[in-house]
Amino acid sequence: IGEREAKAEKIQSSFVGIDKADIVSAEMKGGEAHVTLRIISELISATRDKAGAVIDGDPETVAEVKDVWTFARDTRSRDPNWKLVATEEED
């Protein structure tokens, strides 16, 4: 991110939608619940240089993206919200 900022490059992304989301694991770690999802989504993404020219990606092409996201929640807390604790791109 820092290198891109130093070059004044910007990423332009548009989320199209989620095609599929599956739970791949769920476990308790102490009092904390962890749920890991495999998400297949569609995204439009392009990186532009400081002049606005596209240097990576395509601002008009929808690409399939496969990610694995892990959420956690302290089950002892009254807070009902889950927190995103890990992400990784799946090949």
C-alpha positions as MATLAB code, in Angstrom:
seq = 'IGEREAKAEKIQSSFVGIDKADIVSAEMKGGEAHVTLRIISELISATRDKAGAVIDGDPETVAEVKDVWTFARDTRSRDPNWKLVATEEED';
ca = [
       0.000    0.000    0.000;
       2.777    2.401    0.946;
       4.637    1.780   -2.304;
       1.467    2.406   -4.311;
       0.754    5.618   -2.361;
       4.316    6.846   -2.931;
       3.768    6.416   -6.687;
       0.326    8.123   -6.453;
      -1.338    4.994   -7.833;
      -4.982    4.305   -7.024;
      -7.031    1.122   -7.087;
     -10.544    1.454   -8.458;
     -12.776   -1.474   -7.437;
     -16.457   -2.177   -7.854;
     -18.105   -5.058   -6.041;
     -20.592   -6.798   -8.352;
     -21.920   -9.525   -6.059;
     -21.435  -12.806   -4.221;
     -21.968  -15.951   -6.280;
     -21.450  -18.420   -3.433;
     -20.454  -18.524    0.229;
     -19.771  -21.768    2.091;
     -18.776  -22.390    5.691;
     -15.525  -24.362    5.602;
     -14.910  -24.529    9.349;
     -16.344  -23.464   12.671;
     -14.642  -23.844   16.031;
     -14.422  -22.520   19.552;
     -11.086  -21.174   20.815;
     -11.569  -20.536   24.498;
     -14.613  -18.288   24.682;
     -14.227  -17.103   21.104;
     -16.174  -18.553   18.178;
     -14.391  -18.663   14.803;
     -16.166  -19.252   11.489;
     -14.288  -19.518    8.195;
     -16.069  -18.941    4.887;
     -15.037  -19.598    1.292;
     -16.520  -16.784   -0.771;
     -16.759  -16.648   -4.556;
     -17.598  -13.145   -5.726;
     -17.441  -10.923   -8.774;
     -15.318   -7.782   -8.786;
     -14.227   -5.142  -11.273;
     -10.758   -3.829  -10.419;
      -8.102   -1.666  -12.026;
      -5.026    0.192  -10.813;
      -4.361    3.636  -12.267;
      -1.178    5.698  -12.234;
      -1.133    9.364  -11.195;
      -2.131   10.414  -14.739;
      -5.167    8.102  -14.626;
      -3.857    5.507  -17.078;
      -4.707    1.869  -16.302;
      -1.526    0.024  -15.287;
      -3.104   -3.187  -13.943;
      -6.464   -4.909  -14.236;
      -9.374   -3.809  -16.406;
     -11.999   -1.246  -15.355;
     -14.633   -2.898  -17.558;
     -14.112   -6.626  -16.970;
     -15.874   -8.575  -14.233;
     -13.502  -11.082  -12.615;
     -14.301  -14.031  -10.374;
     -12.545  -13.723   -7.018;
     -12.139  -16.604   -4.551;
     -11.383  -15.658   -0.951;
     -11.331  -17.299    2.450;
     -12.510  -15.047    5.288;
     -12.456  -15.850    9.000;
     -14.745  -14.098   11.458;
     -14.574  -14.238   15.260;
     -16.881  -13.299   18.103;
     -16.373  -13.388   21.868;
     -19.329  -15.480   23.003;
     -19.010  -14.091   26.541;
     -19.642  -10.564   25.288;
     -23.033   -8.927   24.901;
     -21.786   -7.444   21.625;
     -23.532   -9.438   18.848;
     -21.101   -8.304   16.130;
     -18.574  -10.566   14.458;
     -15.110   -9.233   13.567;
     -13.155  -10.072   10.443;
      -9.865  -11.526   11.748;
      -8.246  -13.042    8.633;
      -8.504  -12.979    4.849;
      -6.624  -14.795    2.145;
      -7.013  -15.123   -1.588;
      -7.652  -18.631   -2.823;
      -5.881  -19.741   -6.021;
];
